Amino acid sequence: MSNLRGLKMNCMRVALCLLLISTFAVVACDSSSPPATGPRYDSEPQASDKPHYHLAIHPLHNPKKLAEAYQPLIDYLNTNIAEVTFELEASRNYQAYEVKFRARTPEFLLPNPWHTLEAIKVGYRVIAMAGDAEDFKGIFIVRNDSGIRSPADLKGKIVSYPSYTALAACIMPQYFLHRHGLDINKDIENVYVGSQESSIMNAYLGKSAAGVTWPPPWRLFRKDHPEQAAELKLIWETPPLMNNSVMVRDDVPVALRERVQALLLGLDQSPAGKSILLGMATARFHIADNASYDKVREYIATFEQTVRPVEQP
């Protein structure tokens, strides 16, 4: 009896297996079934086969405005060097930017001249200067009704800057005030507000007696905020120095470095390039190397001997 029951069970298992096999065969051979539609989701992201390079711009503007000004340059590089991908990298403030290049994270930099000296120490090299040297100077912005006439009028008042390591928009103006008889460590209150536009806005809102910046952000502010700019005026400017540099990390292939350099130097030779330069408020790029910034090193040495250390404790 038990043998008969076992035989029946075996027959049922065989029948079930045959049914499953035939079902799978029908599904596999049914060419009329529609193909799967909708997005395909992979278990792991697919990496691009193009090498990625980042161009990190020091905080000339807030990240949104920085992207508006410099993304066209990134697009231009990507169009003309198709075998790699360039990406724009912004930083929330000067100190965050300094952490990045000291860690050698970005491949390309557009730093201010003091950052340039610091980046040389960790293996970056200069391939161009961004803008005319005559345009790199500090400027003081005050309200039309401020009553400020001379540097001595700032005694006991607040002066705003983007950062204590901003060369044109802090170091050079503080040296200017020092040369005009002010002890910038005692006679005024220095406030570091994070960005060029914030420095200007502090003056507009009356939070500071003077807001310090440099020409490109002031030009953009007048373009973007004409009503507010009409209530402000440029009252003093410092002598000029070397402008911002373009730098490349020392492990970037020489051929790529040279192609980027050539594209930058040729921007002012075409209508498309001139449009990109206009958006960045930059006249042109000039050939430059590490030695071009030796005069900045001398300037910084004098500033630190007579005014204050560049970096705050």
C-alpha positions as CSV (number, residue, x, y, z in Angstrom):
1,M,0.0,0.0,0.0
2,S,2.8,2.3,0.9
3,N,4.6,1.5,-2.3
4,L,1.5,2.4,-4.3
5,R,1.2,5.8,-2.5
6,G,4.8,6.5,-3.2
7,L,4.4,5.7,-6.8
8,K,1.5,8.1,-7.1
9,M,3.5,10.9,-5.5
10,N,6.4,10.4,-7.9
11,C,4.0,10.6,-10.8
12,M,2.6,13.9,-9.5
13,R,6.1,15.4,-9.1
14,V,7.0,14.4,-12.7
15,A,3.7,15.9,-14.1
16,L,4.3,19.2,-12.2
17,C,7.9,19.4,-13.6
18,L,6.7,18.9,-17.1
19,L,4.0,21.6,-16.7
20,L,6.6,24.1,-15.5
21,I,9.0,23.3,-18.3
22,S,6.3,23.7,-20.9
23,T,5.2,27.1,-19.4
24,F,8.7,28.5,-19.5
25,A,9.1,27.3,-23.1
26,V,6.0,29.1,-24.2
27,V,7.0,32.3,-22.5
28,A,10.5,32.1,-24.0
29,C,9.2,31.5,-27.5
30,D,6.4,34.1,-27.5
31,S,7.9,36.7,-29.8
32,S,4.6,38.7,-29.7
33,S,5.2,39.8,-26.1
34,P,5.9,43.6,-26.0
35,P,9.4,44.7,-24.8
36,A,9.8,46.2,-21.4
37,T,9.3,50.0,-21.3
38,G,10.3,52.8,-18.8
39,P,13.6,53.7,-17.3
40,R,16.3,51.2,-16.7
41,Y,17.7,51.1,-13.2
42,D,21.2,49.7,-12.7
43,S,22.3,48.4,-9.4
44,E,25.5,50.5,-9.6
45,P,26.0,53.9,-11.3
46,Q,27.7,53.8,-14.7
47,A,30.9,55.8,-14.6
48,S,31.8,58.0,-17.6
49,D,34.8,56.8,-19.5
50,K,36.0,60.5,-19.8
51,P,38.4,61.8,-17.3
52,H,36.9,64.5,-15.1
53,Y,38.7,67.8,-14.2
54,H,37.5,70.4,-11.8
55,L,38.1,74.2,-12.1
56,A,37.8,75.7,-8.7
57,I,37.2,79.4,-8.7
58,H,37.9,81.4,-5.5
59,P,34.8,83.0,-4.0
60,L,34.6,86.0,-6.3
61,H,30.8,85.8,-5.9
62,N,28.2,83.7,-4.2
63,P,27.9,80.2,-5.7
64,K,24.8,81.0,-7.9
65,K,26.4,84.1,-9.4
66,L,29.7,82.4,-9.8
67,A,28.0,79.7,-11.9
68,E,26.3,82.3,-14.0
69,A,29.6,84.0,-14.7
70,Y,31.9,81.0,-15.2
71,Q,29.7,78.1,-16.5
72,P,30.0,79.5,-20.1
73,L,33.8,79.1,-19.8
74,I,33.4,75.5,-18.6
75,D,31.0,74.8,-21.5
76,Y,33.6,76.3,-23.9
77,L,36.3,74.1,-22.6
78,N,34.1,71.0,-22.9
79,T,33.2,71.9,-26.5
80,N,36.8,72.3,-27.5
81,I,38.4,69.5,-25.5
82,A,35.8,66.7,-26.1
83,E,37.8,63.8,-24.7
84,V,37.6,65.1,-21.1
85,T,34.9,66.7,-19.0
86,F,35.4,69.9,-17.1
87,E,33.3,70.8,-14.1
88,L,33.0,74.1,-12.2
89,E,33.6,74.0,-8.5
90,A,32.5,76.8,-6.1
91,S,33.3,77.2,-2.5
92,R,31.1,78.7,0.3
93,N,33.9,81.0,1.5
94,Y,37.7,81.7,1.2
95,Q,38.6,79.4,4.0
96,A,36.8,76.4,2.4
97,Y,38.6,77.2,-0.9
98,E,41.9,77.2,0.9
99,V,41.3,73.8,2.4
100,K,40.5,72.4,-1.1
101,F,43.7,73.5,-2.9
102,R,45.9,72.7,0.1
103,A,44.6,69.1,-0.1
104,R,45.3,69.2,-3.9
105,T,41.7,68.2,-4.7
106,P,40.9,70.4,-7.8
107,E,43.0,69.9,-10.9
108,F,42.6,73.5,-12.1
109,L,42.4,76.7,-10.0
110,L,41.5,80.3,-10.5
111,P,42.8,81.8,-7.2
112,N,43.7,85.2,-6.1
113,P,47.4,86.2,-6.1
114,W,47.9,85.3,-2.4
115,H,46.3,81.9,-2.9
116,T,48.6,81.6,-5.9
117,L,51.6,81.7,-3.7
118,E,50.1,79.2,-1.3
119,A,49.1,76.8,-4.1
120,I,52.6,76.9,-5.6
121,K,53.8,75.4,-2.3
122,V,51.7,72.3,-2.8
123,G,52.5,71.6,-6.4
124,Y,50.3,73.9,-8.6
125,R,51.8,75.9,-11.4
126,V,50.6,79.2,-13.1
127,I,49.6,79.0,-16.7
128,A,47.8,82.3,-17.2
129,M,46.7,85.6,-15.5
130,A,43.0,86.2,-15.6
131,G,42.4,89.9,-16.5
132,D,44.6,92.9,-16.8
133,A,46.9,93.7,-13.9
134,E,45.6,97.3,-13.8
135,D,42.2,95.9,-12.9
136,F,43.5,94.2,-9.7
137,K,43.0,96.8,-7.0
138,G,41.0,97.3,-3.9
139,I,38.2,99.8,-3.9
140,F,36.2,101.4,-1.1
141,I,32.4,101.8,-1.5
142,V,30.4,104.1,0.7
143,R,26.9,105.5,0.7
144,N,26.4,108.8,-1.0
145,D,25.1,110.2,2.3
146,S,27.8,108.7,4.5
147,G,29.8,111.8,5.2
148,I,33.0,109.9,4.6
149,R,35.6,112.2,3.0
150,S,39.0,110.9,4.0
151,P,40.4,107.7,5.5
152,A,40.6,109.4,8.9
153,D,36.8,109.6,8.9
154,L,36.7,105.8,9.3
155,K,38.1,106.0,12.8
156,G,35.8,104.2,15.2
157,K,33.7,102.8,12.4
158,I,33.1,99.4,10.8
159,V,34.7,98.4,7.5
160,S,33.5,95.3,5.7
161,Y,35.5,92.9,3.6
162,P,34.8,89.5,2.0
163,S,37.6,87.7,3.8
164,Y,40.9,88.5,5.6
165,T,42.8,86.6,2.9
166,A,41.2,88.4,0.0
167,L,44.1,90.3,-1.5
168,A,42.5,93.0,-3.6
169,A,39.4,93.2,-1.4
170,C,41.1,93.2,2.0
171,I,44.9,93.1,2.2
172,M,45.6,95.8,-0.3
173,P,42.9,98.2,1.2
174,Q,44.1,97.6,4.7
175,Y,47.6,98.5,3.6
176,F,46.2,101.6,1.9
177,L,44.6,102.6,5.2
178,H,47.8,101.9,7.0
179,R,49.7,104.1,4.6
180,H,47.1,106.9,5.2
181,G,47.8,106.9,9.0
182,L,45.2,104.4,10.4
183,D,46.1,101.5,12.7
184,I,43.7,99.0,11.2
185,N,44.0,96.8,14.3
186,K,42.8,99.5,16.6
187,D,41.3,102.5,14.8
188,I,38.6,100.6,12.9
189,E,36.4,97.5,13.4
190,N,37.2,95.0,10.6
191,V,34.2,92.7,9.7
192,Y,34.7,89.8,7.3
193,V,31.3,89.0,5.7
194,G,32.1,86.1,3.3
195,S,31.6,87.4,-0.2
196,Q,32.2,90.5,-2.4
197,E,28.5,91.3,-2.8
198,S,27.9,91.0,1.0
199,S,30.7,93.5,1.6
200,I,29.0,96.0,-0.8
201,M,25.6,95.3,0.7
202,N,26.9,96.0,4.2
203,A,27.8,99.5,3.0
204,Y,24.4,99.9,1.3
205,L,22.5,98.9,4.4
206,G,24.6,101.0,6.6
207,K,26.0,98.1,8.6
208,S,29.5,99.3,7.7
209,A,30.8,102.8,7.0
210,A,32.7,101.4,4.0
211,G,32.4,98.2,2.0
212,V,35.6,96.9,0.4
213,T,35.7,95.0,-2.9
214,W,37.5,95.1,-6.2
215,P,36.4,96.2,-9.7
216,P,34.8,93.1,-11.3
217,P,32.2,92.5,-8.4
218,W,31.5,96.2,-8.3
219,R,30.8,96.3,-12.1
220,L,28.5,93.3,-11.7
221,F,26.7,94.8,-8.7
222,R,26.0,98.0,-10.7
223,K,24.7,95.9,-13.6
224,D,22.5,93.6,-11.4
225,H,21.4,96.1,-8.8
226,P,21.3,99.5,-10.5
227,E,18.9,101.1,-7.9
228,Q,21.0,100.1,-4.9
229,A,24.2,101.0,-6.7
230,A,22.9,104.5,-7.4
231,E,22.9,105.2,-3.7
232,L,26.6,104.2,-3.5
233,K,29.9,105.6,-4.7
234,L,33.5,104.5,-5.1
235,I,35.5,106.8,-2.9
236,W,39.1,105.4,-3.0
237,E,41.1,102.8,-4.8
238,T,44.5,101.2,-4.1
239,P,47.4,101.0,-6.6
240,P,47.1,97.8,-8.7
241,L,49.0,94.5,-8.5
242,M,49.1,91.2,-10.4
243,N,45.6,89.9,-11.2
244,N,44.2,86.4,-10.4
245,S,46.0,83.4,-11.9
246,V,44.9,80.2,-13.6
247,M,46.8,77.2,-12.2
248,V,47.1,73.5,-12.9
249,R,48.1,70.7,-10.6
250,D,51.5,69.3,-11.4
251,D,50.2,65.8,-12.3
252,V,47.8,67.0,-15.1
253,P,49.1,65.8,-18.5
254,V,51.2,68.5,-20.2
255,A,49.2,68.2,-23.4
256,L,45.9,69.0,-21.6
257,R,47.5,71.9,-19.7
258,E,48.8,73.4,-22.9
259,R,45.4,73.1,-24.7
260,V,43.6,74.8,-21.8
261,Q,46.2,77.5,-21.7
262,A,45.8,78.1,-25.5
263,L,42.0,78.3,-25.3
264,L,42.1,80.8,-22.4
265,L,44.7,83.0,-24.2
266,G,42.6,83.0,-27.4
267,L,39.2,83.9,-25.8
268,D,39.5,87.6,-26.8
269,Q,40.0,86.7,-30.5
270,S,36.4,85.5,-31.2
271,P,32.9,86.8,-30.6
272,A,32.0,83.8,-28.6
273,G,35.1,84.2,-26.4
274,K,34.5,87.9,-25.9
275,S,31.0,87.1,-24.7
276,I,32.4,84.6,-22.2
277,L,34.9,87.2,-21.0
278,L,32.1,89.9,-20.7
279,G,30.1,87.6,-18.5
280,M,33.1,87.1,-16.2
281,A,33.8,90.8,-16.2
282,T,37.4,89.9,-17.3
283,A,39.1,91.7,-20.2
284,R,41.3,88.9,-21.3
285,F,43.8,86.2,-20.2
286,H,47.5,86.8,-20.3
287,I,50.5,84.5,-20.4
288,A,52.0,84.1,-17.0
289,D,54.1,81.7,-14.9
290,N,55.1,81.2,-11.2
291,A,57.8,83.9,-11.5
292,S,55.2,86.5,-12.5
293,Y,53.9,86.5,-9.0
294,D,57.2,87.2,-7.2
295,K,56.1,90.8,-6.8
296,V,53.1,89.6,-4.9
297,R,55.4,87.7,-2.5
298,E,57.3,90.9,-1.9
299,Y,54.1,92.8,-1.3
300,I,52.8,90.2,1.2
301,A,56.1,90.2,3.1
302,T,55.9,94.0,3.5
303,F,52.2,93.8,4.6
304,E,52.9,91.2,7.2
305,Q,55.9,93.1,8.6
306,T,53.9,96.4,9.0
307,V,50.2,95.6,9.3
308,R,49.2,92.0,10.3
309,P,49.7,88.4,9.4
310,V,47.6,87.4,6.4
311,E,46.1,84.4,8.1
312,Q,44.3,84.9,11.3
313,P,45.0,82.6,14.3
